[in-house]
Each structure stands twice: as C-alpha cells, then as structure tokens.
C-alpha cells in the first residue's frame, strides 16, 4: 500500500472514532432542595435512536409520580419502554408508564394527584410521563423510589428542556413536591467537522511515523 493510501486509511479510522465519541453524550439534572434531592440522568448511548432516562434520589426518599419536560419532537405511548424500577426497600417493581401530551398542546397534569400547579415548579410541558401513583401503602415500600426508562426517538439531547418532577415525600406522607430540575453538567459539544478532520490527519501522520521507525 502506498504512503498516501496508508495515511488516508489511518485518517479514516481516527475520524470514525472521533465522530463516535462526539455523538455520545450524557446530561444530569437535579433540584435545588436539600431533601429530597432528585437526580435525573439522560444518555443517548444505551441503544440506537434511544434516550435513556434514570430518575433516583440523592438525599431523602420520594415517591415519583410524574416527570414533565419540553421536547422538540413527537412522542407516543409506544415510544416509552420501562427498563427497571425499585421501591424504597430496593425490591424491583414494574410501574406502568403513561404518556400525557401529544406535542400540540402543553399539559399540566398527569392524572389523579399528579398536577404541576403551584409556585416553585414549571407548570406546563409538552409531555408528562406518569411514573407511579400517590399513596404507596405498605409502609411506603410500594412507592416508586427509582425508575429507568427508554424513549425511542431520533431526536438529540439538545431537543429536551424544562424538566420538573412531581412526587410525594415519603418521610411526610401526603406532602407533595413539585420541583424544577436544573442541569448539573452540560452535554459535550460536538466537534466541528474541520476539527475532526484535522485530528484525523494528525493521527494518520503519527501512525505513519511509527511505522517508519519500526521499519
């Protein structure tokens, strides 16, 4: 293989690896309350055309009822898939996820006991996902303490915004929580094509130099 072809082959391999790295991203959100302090993580590396949502509690305990957000795209009930969920004692449960909103008109409720009205929280969203039901019973062990679910979509993380959750504080049964979720870390900025090509070329030249020294 001639030098030019070797450089192009190496550059193509490096370009592919950089492009793959630039596409994968994870963003984390949390509320400002000291307790219960929720954490929402969304990543796009779980599967092709999939955004994985992971909602749990960093401090305190909570029964999650709904998650609202704005989304520059179209979702249907078929877009949702439960991955896992646990109650307070860590036992696996299978709550039925229910989508509210059709992308045409914003909604502020996800059924009984799950409205987002009130100060301190955004009240209208493109979509709300109903996660659990209020009143866990059994000492609170039927509460949805954590949940992981996938949304099938070709959209990007940047198409999502204005997150808030609705929950019940299990340490104070009957008390409701409606809180905004703020970004804790920005999603990685995709590299411009020129930068990818530049690094690919540098990688190809470095590979060629190593081969010359080995020869």
PyMOL commands that place a pseudoatom at each C-alpha (Angstrom):
pseudoatom trace, name=CA, resn=UNK, resi=1, chain=A, elem=C, hetatm=0, pos=[0.000, 0.000, 0.000]
pseudoatom trace, name=CA, resn=UNK, resi=2, chain=A, elem=C, hetatm=0, pos=[1.417, 3.425, -0.962]
pseudoatom trace, name=CA, resn=UNK, resi=3, chain=A, elem=C, hetatm=0, pos=[2.058, 6.162, 1.619]
pseudoatom trace, name=CA, resn=UNK, resi=4, chain=A, elem=C, hetatm=0, pos=[-0.990, 8.196, 0.556]
pseudoatom trace, name=CA, resn=UNK, resi=5, chain=A, elem=C, hetatm=0, pos=[-3.355, 5.247, 0.937]
pseudoatom trace, name=CA, resn=UNK, resi=6, chain=A, elem=C, hetatm=0, pos=[-1.866, 4.354, 4.317]
pseudoatom trace, name=CA, resn=UNK, resi=7, chain=A, elem=C, hetatm=0, pos=[-2.404, 7.929, 5.545]
pseudoatom trace, name=CA, resn=UNK, resi=8, chain=A, elem=C, hetatm=0, pos=[-5.979, 8.008, 4.250]
pseudoatom trace, name=CA, resn=UNK, resi=9, chain=A, elem=C, hetatm=0, pos=[-6.786, 4.651, 5.850]
pseudoatom trace, name=CA, resn=UNK, resi=10, chain=A, elem=C, hetatm=0, pos=[-5.390, 5.747, 9.196]
pseudoatom trace, name=CA, resn=UNK, resi=11, chain=A, elem=C, hetatm=0, pos=[-7.180, 9.081, 8.962]
pseudoatom trace, name=CA, resn=UNK, resi=12, chain=A, elem=C, hetatm=0, pos=[-10.491, 7.366, 8.218]
pseudoatom trace, name=CA, resn=UNK, resi=13, chain=A, elem=C, hetatm=0, pos=[-10.128, 5.114, 11.264]
pseudoatom trace, name=CA, resn=UNK, resi=14, chain=A, elem=C, hetatm=0, pos=[-9.299, 8.027, 13.555]
pseudoatom trace, name=CA, resn=UNK, resi=15, chain=A, elem=C, hetatm=0, pos=[-12.099, 10.123, 12.061]
pseudoatom trace, name=CA, resn=UNK, resi=16, chain=A, elem=C, hetatm=0, pos=[-14.597, 7.369, 12.785]
pseudoatom trace, name=CA, resn=UNK, resi=17, chain=A, elem=C, hetatm=0, pos=[-13.502, 7.045, 16.414]
pseudoatom trace, name=CA, resn=UNK, resi=18, chain=A, elem=C, hetatm=0, pos=[-13.700, 10.808, 16.992]
pseudoatom trace, name=CA, resn=UNK, resi=19, chain=A, elem=C, hetatm=0, pos=[-17.135, 11.015, 15.350]
pseudoatom trace, name=CA, resn=UNK, resi=20, chain=A, elem=C, hetatm=0, pos=[-18.446, 8.227, 17.575]
pseudoatom trace, name=CA, resn=UNK, resi=21, chain=A, elem=C, hetatm=0, pos=[-17.069, 9.927, 20.677]
pseudoatom trace, name=CA, resn=UNK, resi=22, chain=A, elem=C, hetatm=0, pos=[-18.609, 13.256, 19.693]
pseudoatom trace, name=CA, resn=UNK, resi=23, chain=A, elem=C, hetatm=0, pos=[-22.071, 11.729, 19.268]
pseudoatom trace, name=CA, resn=UNK, resi=24, chain=A, elem=C, hetatm=0, pos=[-22.375, 10.013, 22.678]
pseudoatom trace, name=CA, resn=UNK, resi=25, chain=A, elem=C, hetatm=0, pos=[-23.475, 12.330, 25.481]
pseudoatom trace, name=CA, resn=UNK, resi=26, chain=A, elem=C, hetatm=0, pos=[-24.893, 12.313, 28.994]
pseudoatom trace, name=CA, resn=UNK, resi=27, chain=A, elem=C, hetatm=0, pos=[-26.636, 15.137, 30.856]
pseudoatom trace, name=CA, resn=UNK, resi=28, chain=A, elem=C, hetatm=0, pos=[-27.539, 15.235, 34.555]
pseudoatom trace, name=CA, resn=UNK, resi=29, chain=A, elem=C, hetatm=0, pos=[-30.244, 17.307, 36.268]
pseudoatom trace, name=CA, resn=UNK, resi=30, chain=A, elem=C, hetatm=0, pos=[-31.096, 17.866, 39.938]
pseudoatom trace, name=CA, resn=UNK, resi=31, chain=A, elem=C, hetatm=0, pos=[-33.434, 20.011, 42.015]
pseudoatom trace, name=CA, resn=UNK, resi=32, chain=A, elem=C, hetatm=0, pos=[-32.161, 22.650, 44.438]
pseudoatom trace, name=CA, resn=UNK, resi=33, chain=A, elem=C, hetatm=0, pos=[-33.950, 21.270, 47.523]
pseudoatom trace, name=CA, resn=UNK, resi=34, chain=A, elem=C, hetatm=0, pos=[-31.649, 19.744, 50.145]
pseudoatom trace, name=CA, resn=UNK, resi=35, chain=A, elem=C, hetatm=0, pos=[-34.040, 16.839, 50.680]
pseudoatom trace, name=CA, resn=UNK, resi=36, chain=A, elem=C, hetatm=0, pos=[-35.488, 15.015, 48.941]
pseudoatom trace, name=CA, resn=UNK, resi=37, chain=A, elem=C, hetatm=0, pos=[-32.905, 15.774, 46.258]
pseudoatom trace, name=CA, resn=UNK, resi=38, chain=A, elem=C, hetatm=0, pos=[-33.699, 14.099, 42.960]
pseudoatom trace, name=CA, resn=UNK, resi=39, chain=A, elem=C, hetatm=0, pos=[-31.285, 13.279, 40.176]
pseudoatom trace, name=CA, resn=UNK, resi=40, chain=A, elem=C, hetatm=0, pos=[-32.224, 12.746, 36.549]
pseudoatom trace, name=CA, resn=UNK, resi=41, chain=A, elem=C, hetatm=0, pos=[-29.636, 11.416, 34.092]
pseudoatom trace, name=CA, resn=UNK, resi=42, chain=A, elem=C, hetatm=0, pos=[-30.291, 11.160, 30.365]
pseudoatom trace, name=CA, resn=UNK, resi=43, chain=A, elem=C, hetatm=0, pos=[-27.896, 9.477, 27.952]
pseudoatom trace, name=CA, resn=UNK, resi=44, chain=A, elem=C, hetatm=0, pos=[-28.013, 8.590, 24.282]
pseudoatom trace, name=CA, resn=UNK, resi=45, chain=A, elem=C, hetatm=0, pos=[-25.604, 5.662, 24.319]
pseudoatom trace, name=CA, resn=UNK, resi=46, chain=A, elem=C, hetatm=0, pos=[-27.948, 2.901, 25.547]
pseudoatom trace, name=CA, resn=UNK, resi=47, chain=A, elem=C, hetatm=0, pos=[-29.128, 1.884, 22.067]
pseudoatom trace, name=CA, resn=UNK, resi=48, chain=A, elem=C, hetatm=0, pos=[-29.548, 3.423, 18.588]
pseudoatom trace, name=CA, resn=UNK, resi=49, chain=A, elem=C, hetatm=0, pos=[-32.299, 6.066, 18.384]
pseudoatom trace, name=CA, resn=UNK, resi=50, chain=A, elem=C, hetatm=0, pos=[-32.845, 5.844, 22.137]
pseudoatom trace, name=CA, resn=UNK, resi=51, chain=A, elem=C, hetatm=0, pos=[-32.656, 8.265, 25.064]
pseudoatom trace, name=CA, resn=UNK, resi=52, chain=A, elem=C, hetatm=0, pos=[-32.360, 6.566, 28.467]
pseudoatom trace, name=CA, resn=UNK, resi=53, chain=A, elem=C, hetatm=0, pos=[-33.844, 8.375, 31.486]
pseudoatom trace, name=CA, resn=UNK, resi=54, chain=A, elem=C, hetatm=0, pos=[-32.706, 7.435, 35.013]
pseudoatom trace, name=CA, resn=UNK, resi=55, chain=A, elem=C, hetatm=0, pos=[-34.548, 9.110, 37.915]
pseudoatom trace, name=CA, resn=UNK, resi=56, chain=A, elem=C, hetatm=0, pos=[-33.498, 8.493, 41.515]
pseudoatom trace, name=CA, resn=UNK, resi=57, chain=A, elem=C, hetatm=0, pos=[-32.957, 10.294, 44.833]
pseudoatom trace, name=CA, resn=UNK, resi=58, chain=A, elem=C, hetatm=0, pos=[-29.600, 11.526, 46.103]
pseudoatom trace, name=CA, resn=UNK, resi=59, chain=A, elem=C, hetatm=0, pos=[-30.852, 12.633, 49.554]
pseudoatom trace, name=CA, resn=UNK, resi=60, chain=A, elem=C, hetatm=0, pos=[-34.027, 11.634, 51.367]
pseudoatom trace, name=CA, resn=UNK, resi=61, chain=A, elem=C, hetatm=0, pos=[-36.817, 9.497, 49.935]
pseudoatom trace, name=CA, resn=UNK, resi=62, chain=A, elem=C, hetatm=0, pos=[-39.597, 10.210, 47.472]
pseudoatom trace, name=CA, resn=UNK, resi=63, chain=A, elem=C, hetatm=0, pos=[-42.413, 8.528, 45.586]
pseudoatom trace, name=CA, resn=UNK, resi=64, chain=A, elem=C, hetatm=0, pos=[-42.107, 9.708, 41.981]
pseudoatom trace, name=CA, resn=UNK, resi=65, chain=A, elem=C, hetatm=0, pos=[-45.432, 10.418, 40.312]
pseudoatom trace, name=CA, resn=UNK, resi=66, chain=A, elem=C, hetatm=0, pos=[-44.556, 12.259, 37.121]
pseudoatom trace, name=CA, resn=UNK, resi=67, chain=A, elem=C, hetatm=0, pos=[-41.786, 13.808, 35.043]
pseudoatom trace, name=CA, resn=UNK, resi=68, chain=A, elem=C, hetatm=0, pos=[-42.567, 16.788, 32.812]
pseudoatom trace, name=CA, resn=UNK, resi=69, chain=A, elem=C, hetatm=0, pos=[-40.406, 18.238, 30.056]
pseudoatom trace, name=CA, resn=UNK, resi=70, chain=A, elem=C, hetatm=0, pos=[-40.463, 20.139, 26.806]
pseudoatom trace, name=CA, resn=UNK, resi=71, chain=A, elem=C, hetatm=0, pos=[-39.445, 18.276, 23.688]
pseudoatom trace, name=CA, resn=UNK, resi=72, chain=A, elem=C, hetatm=0, pos=[-38.903, 19.420, 20.136]
pseudoatom trace, name=CA, resn=UNK, resi=73, chain=A, elem=C, hetatm=0, pos=[-40.270, 16.231, 18.647]
pseudoatom trace, name=CA, resn=UNK, resi=74, chain=A, elem=C, hetatm=0, pos=[-43.190, 13.827, 18.566]
pseudoatom trace, name=CA, resn=UNK, resi=75, chain=A, elem=C, hetatm=0, pos=[-43.688, 11.105, 21.169]
pseudoatom trace, name=CA, resn=UNK, resi=76, chain=A, elem=C, hetatm=0, pos=[-46.350, 8.419, 21.500]
pseudoatom trace, name=CA, resn=UNK, resi=77, chain=A, elem=C, hetatm=0, pos=[-47.099, 5.849, 24.189]
pseudoatom trace, name=CA, resn=UNK, resi=78, chain=A, elem=C, hetatm=0, pos=[-45.232, 3.308, 22.074]
pseudoatom trace, name=CA, resn=UNK, resi=79, chain=A, elem=C, hetatm=0, pos=[-42.105, 5.467, 22.431]
pseudoatom trace, name=CA, resn=UNK, resi=80, chain=A, elem=C, hetatm=0, pos=[-41.833, 4.544, 26.138]
pseudoatom trace, name=CA, resn=UNK, resi=81, chain=A, elem=C, hetatm=0, pos=[-40.218, 1.387, 27.478]
pseudoatom trace, name=CA, resn=UNK, resi=82, chain=A, elem=C, hetatm=0, pos=[-39.651, 0.606, 31.144]
pseudoatom trace, name=CA, resn=UNK, resi=83, chain=A, elem=C, hetatm=0, pos=[-36.151, -0.698, 31.864]
pseudoatom trace, name=CA, resn=UNK, resi=84, chain=A, elem=C, hetatm=0, pos=[-36.264, -1.042, 35.649]
pseudoatom trace, name=CA, resn=UNK, resi=85, chain=A, elem=C, hetatm=0, pos=[-37.779, 0.443, 38.812]
pseudoatom trace, name=CA, resn=UNK, resi=86, chain=A, elem=C, hetatm=0, pos=[-37.441, -0.105, 42.534]
pseudoatom trace, name=CA, resn=UNK, resi=87, chain=A, elem=C, hetatm=0, pos=[-39.438, 0.677, 45.651]
pseudoatom trace, name=CA, resn=UNK, resi=88, chain=A, elem=C, hetatm=0, pos=[-37.927, 2.061, 48.861]
pseudoatom trace, name=CA, resn=UNK, resi=89, chain=A, elem=C, hetatm=0, pos=[-36.590, -1.277, 50.095]
pseudoatom trace, name=CA, resn=UNK, resi=90, chain=A, elem=C, hetatm=0, pos=[-34.837, -1.912, 46.770]
pseudoatom trace, name=CA, resn=UNK, resi=91, chain=A, elem=C, hetatm=0, pos=[-37.312, -4.508, 45.525]
pseudoatom trace, name=CA, resn=UNK, resi=92, chain=A, elem=C, hetatm=0, pos=[-37.860, -4.457, 41.756]
pseudoatom trace, name=CA, resn=UNK, resi=93, chain=A, elem=C, hetatm=0, pos=[-41.310, -3.285, 40.625]
pseudoatom trace, name=CA, resn=UNK, resi=94, chain=A, elem=C, hetatm=0, pos=[-42.954, -2.689, 37.254]
pseudoatom trace, name=CA, resn=UNK, resi=95, chain=A, elem=C, hetatm=0, pos=[-44.931, 0.576, 37.267]
pseudoatom trace, name=CA, resn=UNK, resi=96, chain=A, elem=C, hetatm=0, pos=[-46.966, 1.327, 34.170]
pseudoatom trace, name=CA, resn=UNK, resi=97, chain=A, elem=C, hetatm=0, pos=[-45.567, 4.406, 32.438]
pseudoatom trace, name=CA, resn=UNK, resi=98, chain=A, elem=C, hetatm=0, pos=[-48.226, 6.627, 30.884]
pseudoatom trace, name=CA, resn=UNK, resi=99, chain=A, elem=C, hetatm=0, pos=[-47.569, 9.463, 28.439]
pseudoatom trace, name=CA, resn=UNK, resi=100, chain=A, elem=C, hetatm=0, pos=[-49.582, 12.692, 28.671]
pseudoatom trace, name=CA, resn=UNK, resi=101, chain=A, elem=C, hetatm=0, pos=[-49.383, 15.241, 25.850]
pseudoatom trace, name=CA, resn=UNK, resi=102, chain=A, elem=C, hetatm=0, pos=[-49.338, 14.906, 22.088]
pseudoatom trace, name=CA, resn=UNK, resi=103, chain=A, elem=C, hetatm=0, pos=[-46.834, 17.581, 21.075]
pseudoatom trace, name=CA, resn=UNK, resi=104, chain=A, elem=C, hetatm=0, pos=[-49.586, 20.000, 20.005]
pseudoatom trace, name=CA, resn=UNK, resi=105, chain=A, elem=C, hetatm=0, pos=[-50.772, 21.478, 23.296]
pseudoatom trace, name=CA, resn=UNK, resi=106, chain=A, elem=C, hetatm=0, pos=[-48.924, 21.728, 26.595]
pseudoatom trace, name=CA, resn=UNK, resi=107, chain=A, elem=C, hetatm=0, pos=[-50.286, 19.840, 29.595]
pseudoatom trace, name=CA, resn=UNK, resi=108, chain=A, elem=C, hetatm=0, pos=[-50.029, 20.467, 33.332]
pseudoatom trace, name=CA, resn=UNK, resi=109, chain=A, elem=C, hetatm=0, pos=[-51.397, 17.256, 34.802]
pseudoatom trace, name=CA, resn=UNK, resi=110, chain=A, elem=C, hetatm=0, pos=[-50.784, 13.528, 34.571]
pseudoatom trace, name=CA, resn=UNK, resi=111, chain=A, elem=C, hetatm=0, pos=[-53.919, 12.243, 36.224]
pseudoatom trace, name=CA, resn=UNK, resi=112, chain=A, elem=C, hetatm=0, pos=[-55.128, 11.972, 39.804]
pseudoatom trace, name=CA, resn=UNK, resi=113, chain=A, elem=C, hetatm=0, pos=[-52.778, 13.564, 42.326]
pseudoatom trace, name=CA, resn=UNK, resi=114, chain=A, elem=C, hetatm=0, pos=[-50.240, 14.450, 39.663]
pseudoatom trace, name=CA, resn=UNK, resi=115, chain=A, elem=C, hetatm=0, pos=[-50.653, 18.112, 38.717]
pseudoatom trace, name=CA, resn=UNK, resi=116, chain=A, elem=C, hetatm=0, pos=[-47.775, 20.543, 38.352]
pseudoatom trace, name=CA, resn=UNK, resi=117, chain=A, elem=C, hetatm=0, pos=[-49.635, 23.631, 39.540]
pseudoatom trace, name=CA, resn=UNK, resi=118, chain=A, elem=C, hetatm=0, pos=[-48.085, 25.810, 42.199]
pseudoatom trace, name=CA, resn=UNK, resi=119, chain=A, elem=C, hetatm=0, pos=[-45.081, 28.016, 42.770]
pseudoatom trace, name=CA, resn=UNK, resi=120, chain=A, elem=C, hetatm=0, pos=[-41.536, 26.736, 42.645]
pseudoatom trace, name=CA, resn=UNK, resi=121, chain=A, elem=C, hetatm=0, pos=[-42.097, 24.478, 39.671]
pseudoatom trace, name=CA, resn=UNK, resi=122, chain=A, elem=C, hetatm=0, pos=[-42.798, 24.817, 35.972]
pseudoatom trace, name=CA, resn=UNK, resi=123, chain=A, elem=C, hetatm=0, pos=[-46.480, 24.068, 35.399]
pseudoatom trace, name=CA, resn=UNK, resi=124, chain=A, elem=C, hetatm=0, pos=[-46.913, 23.358, 31.664]
pseudoatom trace, name=CA, resn=UNK, resi=125, chain=A, elem=C, hetatm=0, pos=[-44.998, 20.934, 29.473]
pseudoatom trace, name=CA, resn=UNK, resi=126, chain=A, elem=C, hetatm=0, pos=[-45.051, 19.415, 26.012]
pseudoatom trace, name=CA, resn=UNK, resi=127, chain=A, elem=C, hetatm=0, pos=[-45.116, 15.991, 27.682]
pseudoatom trace, name=CA, resn=UNK, resi=128, chain=A, elem=C, hetatm=0, pos=[-45.532, 14.491, 31.141]
pseudoatom trace, name=CA, resn=UNK, resi=129, chain=A, elem=C, hetatm=0, pos=[-44.726, 10.866, 31.902]
pseudoatom trace, name=CA, resn=UNK, resi=130, chain=A, elem=C, hetatm=0, pos=[-46.797, 9.373, 34.704]
pseudoatom trace, name=CA, resn=UNK, resi=131, chain=A, elem=C, hetatm=0, pos=[-44.492, 7.128, 36.716]
pseudoatom trace, name=CA, resn=UNK, resi=132, chain=A, elem=C, hetatm=0, pos=[-46.370, 5.982, 39.827]
pseudoatom trace, name=CA, resn=UNK, resi=133, chain=A, elem=C, hetatm=0, pos=[-49.469, 6.501, 41.944]
pseudoatom trace, name=CA, resn=UNK, resi=134, chain=A, elem=C, hetatm=0, pos=[-49.711, 8.557, 45.116]
pseudoatom trace, name=CA, resn=UNK, resi=135, chain=A, elem=C, hetatm=0, pos=[-50.129, 6.626, 48.354]
pseudoatom trace, name=CA, resn=UNK, resi=136, chain=A, elem=C, hetatm=0, pos=[-47.694, 3.744, 48.258]
pseudoatom trace, name=CA, resn=UNK, resi=137, chain=A, elem=C, hetatm=0, pos=[-49.049, 1.883, 51.267]
pseudoatom trace, name=CA, resn=UNK, resi=138, chain=A, elem=C, hetatm=0, pos=[-47.187, -0.970, 52.951]
pseudoatom trace, name=CA, resn=UNK, resi=139, chain=A, elem=C, hetatm=0, pos=[-45.068, 1.469, 54.942]
pseudoatom trace, name=CA, resn=UNK, resi=140, chain=A, elem=C, hetatm=0, pos=[-44.172, 3.334, 51.777]
pseudoatom trace, name=CA, resn=UNK, resi=141, chain=A, elem=C, hetatm=0, pos=[-42.451, 0.335, 50.218]
pseudoatom trace, name=CA, resn=UNK, resi=142, chain=A, elem=C, hetatm=0, pos=[-44.723, 0.408, 47.177]
pseudoatom trace, name=CA, resn=UNK, resi=143, chain=A, elem=C, hetatm=0, pos=[-43.570, 3.903, 46.291]
pseudoatom trace, name=CA, resn=UNK, resi=144, chain=A, elem=C, hetatm=0, pos=[-41.577, 4.291, 43.072]
pseudoatom trace, name=CA, resn=UNK, resi=145, chain=A, elem=C, hetatm=0, pos=[-38.222, 5.251, 44.571]
pseudoatom trace, name=CA, resn=UNK, resi=146, chain=A, elem=C, hetatm=0, pos=[-36.240, 4.980, 41.332]
pseudoatom trace, name=CA, resn=UNK, resi=147, chain=A, elem=C, hetatm=0, pos=[-37.022, 4.337, 37.689]
pseudoatom trace, name=CA, resn=UNK, resi=148, chain=A, elem=C, hetatm=0, pos=[-35.143, 3.837, 34.434]
pseudoatom trace, name=CA, resn=UNK, resi=149, chain=A, elem=C, hetatm=0, pos=[-36.920, 4.008, 31.090]
pseudoatom trace, name=CA, resn=UNK, resi=150, chain=A, elem=C, hetatm=0, pos=[-36.117, 4.476, 27.420]
pseudoatom trace, name=CA, resn=UNK, resi=151, chain=A, elem=C, hetatm=0, pos=[-37.671, 6.818, 24.898]
pseudoatom trace, name=CA, resn=UNK, resi=152, chain=A, elem=C, hetatm=0, pos=[-37.339, 5.716, 21.309]
pseudoatom trace, name=CA, resn=UNK, resi=153, chain=A, elem=C, hetatm=0, pos=[-36.632, 8.765, 19.148]
pseudoatom trace, name=CA, resn=UNK, resi=154, chain=A, elem=C, hetatm=0, pos=[-34.221, 10.097, 16.553]
pseudoatom trace, name=CA, resn=UNK, resi=155, chain=A, elem=C, hetatm=0, pos=[-34.077, 13.427, 18.437]
pseudoatom trace, name=CA, resn=UNK, resi=156, chain=A, elem=C, hetatm=0, pos=[-31.000, 14.688, 20.269]
pseudoatom trace, name=CA, resn=UNK, resi=157, chain=A, elem=C, hetatm=0, pos=[-30.454, 15.605, 23.898]
pseudoatom trace, name=CA, resn=UNK, resi=158, chain=A, elem=C, hetatm=0, pos=[-30.484, 19.261, 22.887]
pseudoatom trace, name=CA, resn=UNK, resi=159, chain=A, elem=C, hetatm=0, pos=[-34.145, 18.854, 21.826]
pseudoatom trace, name=CA, resn=UNK, resi=160, chain=A, elem=C, hetatm=0, pos=[-35.141, 18.381, 25.504]
pseudoatom trace, name=CA, resn=UNK, resi=161, chain=A, elem=C, hetatm=0, pos=[-35.663, 21.221, 28.001]
pseudoatom trace, name=CA, resn=UNK, resi=162, chain=A, elem=C, hetatm=0, pos=[-37.532, 22.495, 31.099]
pseudoatom trace, name=CA, resn=UNK, resi=163, chain=A, elem=C, hetatm=0, pos=[-37.596, 19.431, 33.327]
pseudoatom trace, name=CA, resn=UNK, resi=164, chain=A, elem=C, hetatm=0, pos=[-39.614, 19.159, 36.532]
pseudoatom trace, name=CA, resn=UNK, resi=165, chain=A, elem=C, hetatm=0, pos=[-40.865, 16.283, 38.647]
pseudoatom trace, name=CA, resn=UNK, resi=166, chain=A, elem=C, hetatm=0, pos=[-43.933, 15.663, 40.782]
pseudoatom trace, name=CA, resn=UNK, resi=167, chain=A, elem=C, hetatm=0, pos=[-43.547, 13.417, 43.808]
pseudoatom trace, name=CA, resn=UNK, resi=168, chain=A, elem=C, hetatm=0, pos=[-44.668, 12.670, 47.338]
pseudoatom trace, name=CA, resn=UNK, resi=169, chain=A, elem=C, hetatm=0, pos=[-42.184, 12.937, 50.166]
pseudoatom trace, name=CA, resn=UNK, resi=170, chain=A, elem=C, hetatm=0, pos=[-42.294, 9.554, 51.858]
pseudoatom trace, name=CA, resn=UNK, resi=171, chain=A, elem=C, hetatm=0, pos=[-40.919, 10.928, 55.130]
pseudoatom trace, name=CA, resn=UNK, resi=172, chain=A, elem=C, hetatm=0, pos=[-44.041, 13.126, 55.258]
pseudoatom trace, name=CA, resn=UNK, resi=173, chain=A, elem=C, hetatm=0, pos=[-46.907, 11.060, 53.737]
pseudoatom trace, name=CA, resn=UNK, resi=174, chain=A, elem=C, hetatm=0, pos=[-49.348, 13.223, 51.821]
pseudoatom trace, name=CA, resn=UNK, resi=175, chain=A, elem=C, hetatm=0, pos=[-46.862, 16.050, 51.327]
pseudoatom trace, name=CA, resn=UNK, resi=176, chain=A, elem=C, hetatm=0, pos=[-46.385, 16.937, 47.665]
pseudoatom trace, name=CA, resn=UNK, resi=177, chain=A, elem=C, hetatm=0, pos=[-43.209, 18.002, 45.880]
pseudoatom trace, name=CA, resn=UNK, resi=178, chain=A, elem=C, hetatm=0, pos=[-43.122, 19.941, 42.616]
pseudoatom trace, name=CA, resn=UNK, resi=179, chain=A, elem=C, hetatm=0, pos=[-39.624, 20.994, 41.664]
pseudoatom trace, name=CA, resn=UNK, resi=180, chain=A, elem=C, hetatm=0, pos=[-37.657, 22.109, 38.631]
pseudoatom trace, name=CA, resn=UNK, resi=181, chain=A, elem=C, hetatm=0, pos=[-34.646, 20.061, 37.609]
pseudoatom trace, name=CA, resn=UNK, resi=182, chain=A, elem=C, hetatm=0, pos=[-31.613, 22.137, 36.670]
pseudoatom trace, name=CA, resn=UNK, resi=183, chain=A, elem=C, hetatm=0, pos=[-28.706, 20.920, 34.506]
pseudoatom trace, name=CA, resn=UNK, resi=184, chain=A, elem=C, hetatm=0, pos=[-25.696, 19.882, 36.573]
pseudoatom trace, name=CA, resn=UNK, resi=185, chain=A, elem=C, hetatm=0, pos=[-23.317, 19.354, 33.670]
pseudoatom trace, name=CA, resn=UNK, resi=186, chain=A, elem=C, hetatm=0, pos=[-23.602, 20.425, 30.042]
pseudoatom trace, name=CA, resn=UNK, resi=187, chain=A, elem=C, hetatm=0, pos=[-23.744, 17.912, 27.249]
pseudoatom trace, name=CA, resn=UNK, resi=188, chain=A, elem=C, hetatm=0, pos=[-20.446, 17.598, 25.341]
pseudoatom trace, name=CA, resn=UNK, resi=189, chain=A, elem=C, hetatm=0, pos=[-20.318, 19.988, 22.381]
pseudoatom trace, name=CA, resn=UNK, resi=190, chain=A, elem=C, hetatm=0, pos=[-19.914, 18.036, 19.123]
pseudoatom trace, name=CA, resn=UNK, resi=191, chain=A, elem=C, hetatm=0, pos=[-16.622, 18.729, 17.409]
pseudoatom trace, name=CA, resn=UNK, resi=192, chain=A, elem=C, hetatm=0, pos=[-16.865, 20.684, 14.153]
pseudoatom trace, name=CA, resn=UNK, resi=193, chain=A, elem=C, hetatm=0, pos=[-16.066, 18.705, 11.031]
pseudoatom trace, name=CA, resn=UNK, resi=194, chain=A, elem=C, hetatm=0, pos=[-12.874, 20.726, 10.461]
pseudoatom trace, name=CA, resn=UNK, resi=195, chain=A, elem=C, hetatm=0, pos=[-11.533, 19.779, 13.900]
pseudoatom trace, name=CA, resn=UNK, resi=196, chain=A, elem=C, hetatm=0, pos=[-12.347, 16.103, 13.366]
pseudoatom trace, name=CA, resn=UNK, resi=197, chain=A, elem=C, hetatm=0, pos=[-10.541, 16.110, 10.016]
pseudoatom trace, name=CA, resn=UNK, resi=198, chain=A, elem=C, hetatm=0, pos=[-7.539, 17.924, 11.495]
pseudoatom trace, name=CA, resn=UNK, resi=199, chain=A, elem=C, hetatm=0, pos=[-7.187, 15.416, 14.329]
pseudoatom trace, name=CA, resn=UNK, resi=200, chain=A, elem=C, hetatm=0, pos=[-7.745, 12.552, 11.914]
pseudoatom trace, name=CA, resn=UNK, resi=201, chain=A, elem=C, hetatm=0, pos=[-4.906, 13.817, 9.708]
pseudoatom trace, name=CA, resn=UNK, resi=202, chain=A, elem=C, hetatm=0, pos=[-2.613, 14.245, 12.710]
pseudoatom trace, name=CA, resn=UNK, resi=203, chain=A, elem=C, hetatm=0, pos=[-3.427, 10.724, 13.829]
pseudoatom trace, name=CA, resn=UNK, resi=204, chain=A, elem=C, hetatm=0, pos=[-2.672, 9.379, 10.379]
pseudoatom trace, name=CA, resn=UNK, resi=205, chain=A, elem=C, hetatm=0, pos=[0.712, 11.147, 10.230]
pseudoatom trace, name=CA, resn=UNK, resi=206, chain=A, elem=C, hetatm=0, pos=[1.639, 9.908, 13.697]
pseudoatom trace, name=CA, resn=UNK, resi=207, chain=A, elem=C, hetatm=0, pos=[0.766, 6.363, 12.673]
pseudoatom trace, name=CA, resn=UNK, resi=208, chain=A, elem=C, hetatm=0, pos=[2.891, 6.689, 9.540]
pseudoatom trace, name=CA, resn=UNK, resi=209, chain=A, elem=C, hetatm=0, pos=[5.900, 7.939, 11.561]
pseudoatom trace, name=CA, resn=UNK, resi=210, chain=A, elem=C, hetatm=0, pos=[5.606, 4.987, 13.954]
pseudoatom trace, name=CA, resn=UNK, resi=211, chain=A, elem=C, hetatm=0, pos=[5.600, 2.561, 11.035]
pseudoatom trace, name=CA, resn=UNK, resi=212, chain=A, elem=C, hetatm=0, pos=[8.684, 4.199, 9.518]
pseudoatom trace, name=CA, resn=UNK, resi=213, chain=A, elem=C, hetatm=0, pos=[10.574, 3.874, 12.818]
pseudoatom trace, name=CA, resn=UNK, resi=214, chain=A, elem=C, hetatm=0, pos=[9.514, 0.232, 13.146]
pseudoatom trace, name=CA, resn=UNK, resi=215, chain=A, elem=C, hetatm=0, pos=[10.768, -0.428, 9.617]
for i in range(1, 215): cmd.bond("trace and resi %d" % i, "trace and resi %d" % (i + 1))
show_as sticks, trace
zoom trace
